[in-house]
Structure formats: C-alpha cells, structure tokens
C-alpha cells in the first residue's frame, strides 16, 4: 500500500494532478479533461466531493476499500484520508471533484451548519450511488461553480461560490434521502440486527458492566459509520439513534417493573447503572413518570 501524503490546501491537490489553480480556496476538476496522473492517498486538509465514473478501482477511504462503479459520489472532510493506492503508472481518470477550503466558509451561515451534512463522515461503503438524472444535477452544479471561478473576483464572488456549494450539498442530502428510501429492506434489516444486538447486550447472565451502549458502539458492531447509522435510524423510525436505543432500554425496564420481581435498584444494577437515580431520571425523561409512579399506575389498571 502506498504511503499517505498530506494535502494541506487546494493548491497542493491541484499540483498533484498537474492542474493550474482556479481560485486559492476552491477547485472544480473534470478528471477526463486533465492529464494522466499518478494515484495517491492523502490526509486531506480541505473538503472534497468526488464523482467516480471510471472503471472500478480499489479506492481507499480511511482504512476501507471500495470498488467504485460509475456515478458514485463520496465526500471527505478535513482530517480524513482518501484516494487510491499508487500503481506506479499515470492513470487517466474520469469523473469530477470539488475541493473547497474551510477558510472559504469562515463567517458564513454555511460554516455554522456544515456539520449537518453528515455524509462527510460516512464510510466509503456507504457512498451515494446516483441515478443518471442525479449525476447530471450534481455535475451541472459543478459547472456553475467552475463558471463562477472563471469570472474575475469581486466583492460578490465568495458569497456566490458559497451559495453554489450549499446548493450542491443540499442536492447530495436529497439524493441520499432517496437512497435510504429505495433501500428500505436494507434499513429494516439494520434495525432488526440492532434489536438483536441490544437483546444480546441486556440478556447476559452475568452483571452488565455498563448501561446503555452508545450510538458509536452500536454502529461499530453493525459495521456502519455512526453518522450513517444515525441517519438510517432517523429515516426508518423518526427517532434519533440515541432515542431509539434509550426507548429499547425503557421498554425493558417497563417489563421488569410490571413483573414485580425486582426493585428499581435491582433493575438498575442488572442493566449496568451504577446509581439507581441515573435510571430513574432517564425513565422519567422518556415516559414522563418515575419508575415508582409507573408501578403505581399499573396497579390502578
């Protein structure tokens, strides 16, 4: 595997491909129009949106590999590793890329909500597989950005560039929403696996060392990125992943309270809570009643 290089800014990425800079903070690349270049893996200091349209290659994202098909989109945020292993030969690639520096967003509304575009933290196997019409929409956005880069810069340039980028990111969100919808069966399978995972977590014969498993722990056990897992659960259930996991726990507590075989403190200890009041607070926040009030309400039925 080739070494990971460091790409600090847009200029360094362009230089690796033998391309001239269009703007110090933004670059739109049509790979098919550029010269052949050696592949590389890089720790990125900029945001990147990539559309792959060439023949399948072993593209690396973090520590994972993915055989890309045509019309597949991935997004990389600063601090992440992306690219492909250097084969020793220059490669004529196809597809597009948008690179933009976090500095471009400084002081803009997009800077405040860039974290909402959760697909920047998806794993490569969770890439967006676009329809032809979706690909055309994204490419048209890239062409608009490139046209703006060709205009002499003035006091409006930055505002227009950021606006175009935000439109592109919103289209990505829309198309990911479509992908979640069209892959409903896969989403339901993930939820079923999550239920089995949680069942296994709370059905141990030995005392549980800790309480509710975190979203990140569940995502890792399901071989998903935390952001993709959270977005999928939200689409399927209307709840955040954190809320869904907590609701599962509360339903289990309700069953044990209804059985009447254990005290609240015994239930809390059995579920891995160090203190009974931690469980009681969570139970009241979710149900609106304390465990004691819940048991009293059951007796009145």
C-alpha positions, 0 to 999 in steps of 0.5 A, a space after each residue: 500500500 502506498 504511503 499517505 501524503 498530506 494535502 494541506 490546501 487546494 493548491 497542493 491537490 491541484 499540483 498533484 494532478 498537474 492542474 493550474 489553480 482556479 481560485 486559492 480556496 476552491 477547485 472544480 476538476 473534470 478528471 477526463 479533461 486533465 492529464 494522466 496522473 499518478 494515484 495517491 492517498 492523502 490526509 486531506 486538509 480541505 473538503 472534497 466531493 468526488 464523482 467516480 465514473 471510471 472503471 472500478 478501482 480499489 479506492 481507499 477511504 480511511 482504512 476501507 476499500 471500495 470498488 467504485 462503479 460509475 456515478 458514485 459520489 463520496 465526500 471527505 472532510 478535513 482530517 480524513 484520508 482518501 484516494 487510491 493506492 499508487 500503481 506506479 503508472 499515470 492513470 487517466 481518470 474520469 469523473 469530477 471533484 470539488 475541493 473547497 477550503 474551510 477558510 472559504 466558509 469562515 463567517 458564513 451561515 454555511 460554516 455554522 451548519 456544515 456539520 449537518 451534512 453528515 455524509 462527510 463522515 460516512 464510510 466509503 461503503 456507504 457512498 451515494 450511488 446516483 441515478 443518471 438524472 442525479 449525476 447530471 444535477 450534481 455535475 451541472 452544479 459543478 459547472 456553475 461553480 467552475 463558471 463562477 471561478 472563471 469570472 474575475 473576483 469581486 466583492 460578490 464572488 465568495 458569497 456566490 461560490 458559497 451559495 453554489 456549494 450549499 446548493 450542491 450539498 443540499 442536492 447530495 442530502 436529497 439524493 441520499 434521502 432517496 437512497 435510504 428510501 429505495 433501500 428500505 429492506 436494507 434499513 429494516 434489516 439494520 434495525 432488526 440486527 440492532 434489536 438483536 444486538 441490544 437483546 444480546 447486550 441486556 440478556 447476559 447472565 452475568 452483571 452488565 458492566 455498563 448501561 446503555 451502549 452508545 450510538 458509536 458502539 452500536 454502529 461499530 458492531 453493525 459495521 456502519 459509520 455512526 453518522 450513517 447509522 444515525 441517519 438510517 435510524 432517523 429515516 426508518 423510525 423518526 427517532 434519533 439513534 440515541 432515542 431509539 436505543 434509550 426507548 429499547 432500554 425503557 421498554 425493558 425496564 417497563 417489563 421488569 417493573 410490571 413483573 414485580 420481581 425486582 426493585 428499581 435498584 435491582 433493575 438498575 444494577 442488572 442493566 449496568 447503572 451504577 446509581 439507581 437515580 441515573 435510571 430513574 431520571 432517564 425513565 422519567 425523561 422518556 415516559 414522563 413518570 418515575 419508575 415508582 409512579 409507573 408501578 403505581 399506575 399499573 396497579 390502578 389498571 
